[in-house]
Amino acid sequence: MPKTRVTQHAAHQASVSARYLAPDVARGLALLGIIMANTMTGWFNIWPVKYSAGSETPDPLEQACIVFEAVFLHNRGLPMFITLFGVGVAFIVQRELARGKSVSQVRWLLARRSFWLIVLGILHASLLYEGDVILIYGSMTFILMWLITLSDKSLRTVVFLLVALTGVVFLPMIIGSFRSTLVVGSGEVIPSHALPWSIENFGFRLEEALWGVLLTPFVAVFWLPLMLIGFMWGRAGVFADVDAHRGMLSHWAIAAAAVMICVGIPVGFEAAGIVSAGWFHFFRNIDGALTIVLGPGILAMITLAVQPVQRAVATPGIPWWLVPVDALGKRSLSGYLVQHIIMATIIETAPMGTLTALERPQFLLLAFLIWLATLTIATLLELAHLPGPFEWIHRRLTYGAAWKERGLVTTVPPASGYPDRAGQ
């Protein structure tokens, strides 16, 4: 996209005085799905699990939890978060261009943000949680920053080519997994070692994290399309005028709902032992291939659901019942890291017998309580007009001493609108 056209987008976005609730509310809700999914996979390794129908069938409550996980949790929060990250990058680009910064200066800013995200991600993966995703955000931004001047038509072409390449990878997996009889797991609770107590373990995790950075070009094939879609939505002012984009958002929402129902339910029924038709791997691979639909689609659902509240917000301030989720969404980096710190503390301090005795509904309840704790912390910070601790560190490293001038401390939107506040 020519620079004049980029500037036009920036001027359009900077002129918006409404406060956009959807991105932050979506982040806050996504953190609930992420801690629940991570609890069942990264922390305790009890998903995926496949019961055989008629034998060792779990009780109805556990079956309901397994279906709930398949439909609403696994491969849901992360795709939406990556889409949202693209939205945030668009807000940053528009904000900086509207302030008179050149494209090269904007890229340098994005590079600094990305560098410190990668550093934080490496530390997080090495010291705490091996399933870190912060590396994805930082690494993908290093690629996205070179594409910010492309037109939407060119970006859509990039998305199409990358999705087609992903399809080439997934198609053989989907065909080969049809009516697979391979059993996935037994449902045995295996708590992860939350902290790398040995130098050898720390070194292994550090090596894995560094490899994750080096393999960015390959990971980009799968994740970059989601970030590009979010970037185009943010740049086009989708959240500034939801009504004008309602048709597009509705199509995405319907498509995501169809995937969640038509693909998630077969996976859940098979995993829970309700049926035994060899669907599990087949539909699970389809679910992975359709991640490109789930990320933007779930974000579209939340955006449409929040829009009635958005219309009612005539002045800075939102309904009290949305304040906690919005507060957590504005501090999503801190929320993500703190929930892992809490879980790691539980694993390292609780008796092993107590953890292994928990059942699936109790694990989901534990994850919900951890999310509730981060929700409470974020609300208290909101009331005190303070940023999240890790947002403060990241922004201080990125912007230097001038970070307060970016409107990143106050919880009240600046006169130029939400974009000043949303570049997380």
ABEGO torsion letter per residue (X at the ends): XBAAAAAAAAAAAAABABBBAAAAAAAAAAAAAAAAAAAAAAAAGAOBBBBBBGBGBBBAAAAAAAAAAAAAABGAAAAAAAAAAAAAAAAAAAAAAAAGBBAAAAAAAAAAAAAAAAAAAAAAAAAABAABAAAAAAAAAAAAAAAAABBAAAAAAAAAAAAAAAAAAAAAAAAAABGBABBABAGBBBBBBABBABAAAAAAAAAAAAAAAAAAAAAAAAAAAAAAAAAAAAAAGAAABAAAAAAAAAAAAAAAAAAAAAAAAAAAAAAAGABBAGAAAAAAAAAAAAAAAAAAAAAAAAAAAAAAAAAABABBEBBAAAAAAAAAAAAAAAAAAAAAAAAAAAAAABBAAAAAABBAAAAAAAAAAAAAAAAAAAAAAAAAGBBBAAAAAAAAAAAEAAAAAAGAABABBBAAEAAAAABX
